[in-house]
Amino acid sequence: MFPNTKFRRSGRLTVAVVAAVVPFALAGPVANAAPNAQSRLATAASKTPNKTVEAIVQFKPSFSEKAAKRVVKAHGGKVTGQVPFIHGLVVKLPAKQAKLLANESKVVGLTLNSKVHSTGLDANQLATSYPKTTRADKLWQRGITGAGIGVGVIDTGIAGDQPDFKDAAGNSRVVANVITSPAAATAGDGFGHGTHVAGIIAGDSNNRAAGDPFKGKYVGMAPGANLIAIKASDDAGNSTVLDVINGIAFAVDHKATFNLRVLNLSLAADTPQSYKTDPLDAAVEYAWQKGIVVVVASGNRGNAADAVQYAPANDPFVISVGGVDESGNSGRGVRADWSSNGVTQDGISKPEVVAPGAHMVSVLAPSSAFMALCPNCSIGGQYFKAGGTSMAAPVVSGAVALLLQARPTLTPNQVKALLMGTDKPVSGNKLGTGMIDVERALYTPTNAVPAVNVRLIPNMLIEYATRAGVDISQWTRSTWSSAPSQYSSSWARSTWSCGTCAAMGGAIDPQRSTWSRSTWSSAGEDASAEAAQYVELAEEAAETGSLDAPIPTDAEVPAEVPAEATADAPEAVQ
């Protein structure tokens, strides 16, 4: 800005791009480089010397506005606006004169004003709609992809070597692999649920090989975010509340190490209990107090009397997420009838927000139980179609990662307030619980939405510890160390295990729950149509010689299912 000067603002806002933005994902052949600023200016001056062009001119800081205007006028130009931060002016003048102005001694730089392009994600190629429904694609266009934000996924693990989890350099964005279940035998995801959830949060099929039919089709909400895989189950998907609490403890202990700002829990305890006394609720509250935004699935019990009475979704501090079927209500979206909705045993209305959760296609963990549970849900052996609030929660977790990249000083309470205060009404949903709009949340000031979590009574376990001056971060007495060799994962920068978890079974009832039956809030959905489309694309690519990646051996289309059977195809809540 010029010192001691006043500018008359025009009715039009001019946006200047002063630095090149490198696309965050370049998996295929690199496109021809665009001409640089000097080349564009030289071409314009040579081919159309008398054509009026708009340019952004940056002057030396010591050069006054008055003197700068005189220089512009001497070149037949007119000042039309100012450019904040760079001591610059927006000018219009003949192209030939623009080139001459650029050579003036008091001019630091001159750039022809041009269009601003996105950073590499083309939402028009997507085969899924939830990034558009939530307006995440609008943030991608501004280069906001969740880059640098760590999202912890407490689940069945993540298949971190899948191409959807890689960055432009080919490195996995699953930056840490943690095992908190003493019964786990491997580092990966033998069940499949965690990988599917992670793909919705941060998958990016743009990192697949050039010519791959899936390239660009399936992209999660925050395709630039890092993932911290916290495996709280054995390889068959069995877990305990204690396994999950230990996972939360790891997230809090290593928040700074991985910039872990978001924690996704697409799971539920199998016993209803007041949030004031439930240990899992105490754990998520503690993570919230330590600056981690905790996002949980509301459950798939519909409008049942106890629908929202299970931890951690019944906790009033965290963000619980219900599911929306985007195809319902003539394409305008409707609350899914399976999505838990109601009032907790403590009188708290739940969930706080809803997000797309039906017909969700995401990454399939190779050789996982998901494939066996629902063969017709597989698409080319690479992706899997499922529905449930397990799939709605990661949509919100990804949205939070986007918000925190753009506004890193937001607190968990502010994030929750922004999402709730900018949501959109959804048919069939209770008043005040709407679909998230992450673009609107991004641009809304925190003081423009109602505050949340005001005058709430904390979980008593935390309250007692606080009064006694006890650091609750030590309550599980967990110790973390490098994982044994069977847990090693070449795709993660670090692999951790809990050295004391196995000895702590007596602290909480160790009765195990099988997530494939009840505690996972998800169900497979028939994907025969998508599988058929993939086979057609793969065959076409093979005929033209454009498919670089090998076609999966299990890419066959399942036998045609009668219409009446398809309607009932695997929809049982899991």
N, C-alpha and C positions, 0 to 999 in steps of 0.2 A: 504494500500500500504506500502511496506517495505521502511523505510527511507534510502535516499542516495544510492539507488540501481538502476540498469538499467536492464530491462528485454527485451529479444528478443521475439518479437511477433510471434506467430505461424500463419500459414495461416488459422487457424480455430478459430472461436469465440466460447468460452465456456460460457454458461449461467448458473449461479448458482442460485438456489432457496434457500434462507436462512430462509424463514418463511413460515408456512402453510397459504394458502388462504382459508378462509371459504366461501363456496358458498353463494351468496346473496339471493338465493331463494330455500328454502327447504320446499315445500308444502306437499309432499307425504312422504312415509316411508323413513327414513334415511338409506342409504346404509351402509354396513359393513365398519367400519373404516379401512383405509389402515394402514399397519404396520408402526410404527414410524422408525426414522433413526437408532436408536440403535438396534431394532429388525431386520431390514434389514441387518445390518452389521454382527450381530451375526449369522444369518441364512447363509449368504454367507460364513463366516469363517468356519462354521461347515460343510456345505454340499459340498462346492467346495473350500477348503482351498488353493489350488494351482492355482486357476483361477485368471487371471489378471483382476483387476477391476479399474475403474477410480473413484477417490475420490476428494472431495474438503476439504482441510485441513486449518483450521484457527489457526494461532499461536498467542501467546501473543505479544502485541505491542512492547515490549522491545527486542524481539528475532529477530536477524538479518536474512536476507535472506540466507547468507552464512551458518550460523549455522543451519538454517531450512533445507537447502539442504543436509547437512551432516546427519541429523537425518533421512530424507527420504531415503537417500542412505543406511544407516545402516539397514534399514528394507527391502532392496532389491527393493526399488522403484526408479522411475524416475520422475523428475519434467517436466511437459509438458506445463505449462502456469501459469498465475497469475489470481487472482480474485480481481478486484478493490473493494475498500471501506472496506473490512473486513480483510486486512492483511493476505491474504490467498494464497495458491498455489493449482494448479491442479496437481495431481500426479497419476501415474499408478504403481500398485504393487500387489502382491498376496493377496487374500482376507484375509488369516490368518494374514499376516503382517499388513494389514490395521487395523484390530482389535487391534493389539498390539500397533501400532502407535497412535491410538486414546487414549491410556492410558498414553502416554508420558506427563510429567509434563508441558512441554512448549506448549502443544497442547490444544487449547480452545475447538475445536470441529472438528469432521470429519464426513462428509456426503457422501454417495455413490452418484455419479452423476446419476440422473434419469430423466425421461421424465417430461415435464411440461404439465399439463392438464388445460382445460378451467375451468371457475368459475361456471359452472352450466347451461349455456344456450346451448342447442343443436340445431344449425341452421338446421340440417338435418331433424328435426321434423316439421319445419315450413310449414304451408299450404299457406303462402304468400311468395313472392319473393323479395319484395322491400328492406328488410334488407341486402340481399345478393347483389342485384343490386347496392346498394350504398356502399357496403362493410362494413356496420356497424357490421356485424357478426364477422369480423376480429378483431374489437376492443373489442367485448365481450370476445373473447378468451384471451385477455390480462387483463380482469377484468375491462374494461372501459364500464360502463353502464349508465353514467350520474348521478351517485350517488352524492348526496349533492348539485346538481344544481337545482334551482327552475325555472320552466317554467310557465309563466303566459299565460292563455288561455282566451282571451276576446271573449266570445261566448254566447251560450244559457245556460250555466251552465254545470256541470259535474255530472253524477251519481256516486258519489265518493264511494258508498258502494258496488260497483261491485267488484268481486274478482280480476279482472285484474288490479285494482288500489291499491291492498294491497301489503304490504311488507312481508318478511318471517315470521314476528311475528304476522301477521294478522291485522296490523294497516293500515289505508288508507294512501296512499301517496299523496292524495289531502289534503295538509296541511292547506289550507285556502279556505274559501268560501266567496265570496264578491258579493254583490248585488248593482249594480249602476243604475238599471232601477227602477224608482218609481212605475212602473206598475207591477213589478214582485210580485207574490203572494206566491211563495214557494222558497226553497233554491235549489232544484234539477234541473234537466233538463227535462222539459216537452215536449221539441221539439225534441231533439235527436242529433242535429248537433254538439254541443260542446262535448258531450261524445264520438262521433265517432272521432272527431279531436284529443281529448285527448288520445284515445286508440292508434292512430298512433304515437303519440309522445312518450308515456310512458306506454302503456298497457303491461301486462305480464300474459299470461294465464298459465304460470308455477305455479302460485299461486292458481290455481284451485285445488279442492280436488282430491286425488288419484283415478284413475279410470274414471274421467270425460273425455268423448271423445274429449273435446276441449283442454285438458291440453297440453301445449307446442305447440299448433298449431298457435296461433296468438300472436305475440310479437311485440311491437312497437320499434321504433328506439333506445330509451334510457330507457330501462325497470327499471332502478334504480333511475330515476329522480323524484323529487317532483313536484307536480302540484299545481298551484294557480288558482282556478276556479273564474273567474271574469264574473259574469252573467250580461250582458249588454242588456238583452231583457226581455220581459214579458214571461209568460209561453207558449204563442203561437208563439214566435219567432219574435215579433215586437220590433223594436228598433229605436233610433235616433242617429245621429252623436254625440249629446251631451252625450248620455248614454255611447258611446264608449270612448269619450274623458275623461269622469270621470273614466272609467276603467283604462285608461292609467295613469291618475293622481294617482290612487291607486298604480299601479305598481311602479311608480317612488318613491312615498312616503314610500313604504314598501320594497324597493329593498334590503336593508341591513337585514331587519327582516327575510326574507325568502330566502336570497341569490338568489334573482330573477334576473337572468342574461339573460333570453330569453323571448320574448313576441311574441305570435302567434296571428295574426289577419287574419282569413280566411273569410273575409268580404270585402265589397266595398260600397262606397257611391253611390247614384243613380244619382248624377249630376256631369258631368265633370267640372273640374275647374283647373286652374293653381296651381301647388304645391306651388307657391310663396305666394298665398293668401288663400289657403284652410286651415281652422282651424284644420281639422283632420290630414293633412300633418304636420302642425305645432306641433301637439301633438306627432306624432311618431318621428319627428326630435328631439324634446326635450328629449324623452326617450333615443334616440340614443346618444345624447350628454351626458346624465347622466350614460352611460356605459351599457345600455341594448341593446342587439342585437334584433332588430325588424324584424320579418319575416312575409311577407304578401302574400296573394294569388294574382296572376296577373289578374285573372278574366277569364270568359269563353266566351269571345266574338270573339274568333278566330282571323282572320285577318281583322276584321271590321276597318273602318277608325278611330273610337274612342275607339278601343279595350283597350288601356292602358292609357286612359285619366281620370281615376277615382281614387280618394284617397281611401286608402293610397298607392296603387300600383304604382301610378305615381310619388311618391316621389323619388328623385335620391339618397338619403342617405341610405335608408333601403334596405333590400334584398327582391325583388319581385320574386316569384317562378311560373314558368310555369309547365304544366303537360305533362307527357310522358306516352304513352301506351306501357308497357313492352312487350306485346304480338305481337306488330306490327313489320314490317320489318323482317319477318321470325324469330321472337324471339329476334332480336337484339335491339328492341325498336325504337319508332318513336314519334315525337311530336304529341300529340293529336290534331285533327283538331279544337277542341273547345277551346284550350288553347290560351289565349290572347297573342298577339305578335305584336310589332310595335314600333312606336315612339310617345312619349307624345306631348301634345300641347306646351311643352317647349323644344322640340328637344332632349329628353332623350330616348335612346334605352332601351326597356324593353321586357321581364324580364331579370334579371341578370343571373339566373341559372334555370335549370329545374330538376324535380324529378318525380318519379312514382306517378301517380295520377288517373289512370284508374283501375277499378276492385278492389278497395281497400276494404278489409274486416276489420272491426274494431268493437269495443264494441257498443252494442245497449242499450240505456237507457230504462229501463222497462216502459212499458205503455206510451211510447212517441209517438209524432205525426209521427215520421219517420215510425213506423210500419203501421199506417193507410195510409200514403202517398204511400207506396210501400210494400204491404204484401209479394210479391214475392222476395223482396230484403233481407228478414230476413232469418237467418240460426239458426234454433233451438230456436228462441226467445232470443238468447244471442248475436248474432252478426248481422251485417248489411253490405251489399255490396253497395258501392257508388263510384262515380267518379267525378272528377272535380279538379280545382286548390285549392279548399278548402282542399282536401286530399293531394295535393302535398306539400303545405306549411308546414304542421306539420312534414312531412318527413325531411325537412330541419331544422326545429326547433329542432327535436330530434337529428339530426346530430350535431347541434351547441352545444347542451348539452353535447354530448360526447367529443367534442373538448375542451370545457371549463373545464370539469372534469380533463382531461389530461394536459391541458395547461391553468390554471386558470388566468394567467396574460394577456391573449389576450384581445385586445380592440375590440369593434364592427367593426371598420375599418379593423383591421387585420383579423378577422374572415371572413368578406366579401371577402377580397383579397385572402385568402387561398382557399375559396370555388370556387371563380371564376378562380383563377389561376391554379387550379388542376382538373377542370372539364373535362369531356370526350365528344367528338362530338356526336351529336344525329341526325339521319336522319330527314330531313324535318325542321330542326331548323336553325335559322340564325347563321352565323359564330360568334363565340365568346360567345355563350350561350349554355353551355353543361350540361350534367348530373353530379351531384355532386359525388365525390369519397371521402368519409370521411376518409378512411384509408390513401390515398395519402395526403390529406390535413393535417392529423395529423403529418406526418413525414416531411412535407415541411417547411423549415425555412421561416420566414416572409419576409426576404430580398431576397428571391428567386422568389417572385411573384410581379407583378406590383402593385403599390400603388393604392388605390381607393379613391373616394370622394375628389379628389384634385381639388381645384379652383372652387368648387361648391358654388353657391349663396344660402344661407339659406332662409327658408321661411321668408317672410317679417314681419310676426307677431313676430317671434322670434328675427329677426334682430332689429326691432324697440325697443323691450323690452330690449334687450342687450345694445343698445346705451343709453337708458334712465336709465340704472342701475336697472331695475325692475327684481325681482326674479319671473320668469314665473311659478315656481312651485306653486305659489299662485293664478294663473290666474283663476282657476275654483272656488276658495273659498270653495272647498269641505271639509267637516269635516267627520271623520271616527269614528264610534263607534260600539259597539257590536250590532249585528242585533236583531231585535225583535223576539219574540218566534216563529212566523210563519216561520221565516227564519232559525231557528236553525237546525243544521245538526250534528248528532251524529258522523258522519264519519270524520268530519273536526276538526282539532285542534282549529281552531278559525273561527268564522263567523262574517263578517263585513257588515255594510250597510253605505250608504252615507247619512249623516244627512241633507245636504243642496241641494242635487241633485234635489229634487222635486220643489224647489223654483227658479231654475235657467233656466226654460224653455225658457225665453225670450232672453237668451244670443245667442242662435243659433236656427234657424228655427226648430221647434219641429215636423214638418211634419213627420209622422212615415212611415217607409218602412217595408214591410213584407219580412223577410229574406227567407221564403220558396218560394218566387216568383222570386226575382231578386238579392238581395244583398248577398245571400249565393251562393258561387261559387261551387255548387255541384249538382249532380243528382243521383237518385237511379239506381241500376243496378240489373237485374234479377239474383238471387242466387239459383235457383231451384236445380242445380247440387250439390252445396255445401250442401244444406239442405238435399237432398237425402242421401248424404254420411254420414252426421251426424246421420240421423235416423238409417242407417245400423250399424254404430258404437255403437249407444246407445242400439239397440236391441241385438247386439252381447254381449255387456257388461252386459246387464240385464240377458241374458241367462247363462252367466258364473258366475254371481254373483259378478262381479268386479266393478260395478258402485256404488260408495258411494253416489254421489250426486243425488237428485231426477231428473228425466227427466222432462224438462219443459212441461207444458200442451199444449203449442202452437208449439210443435216440429213436427207437421205434415207436410208432403211434399205438397206443393200447387199442384193443378190439373195440368196435363201436358199441357204446352203451345206449340201451333204449332210453327214450326221453323220460319215461316214468321212473326208471332206475336212477338216471342222472339227477333228478330232482332230490332223491334221497341219498345220493352219493356222499361219501363220508362227511357227515355233518355233526357227528357226536362230539359234544364238548369234551376236550381233553384237559 
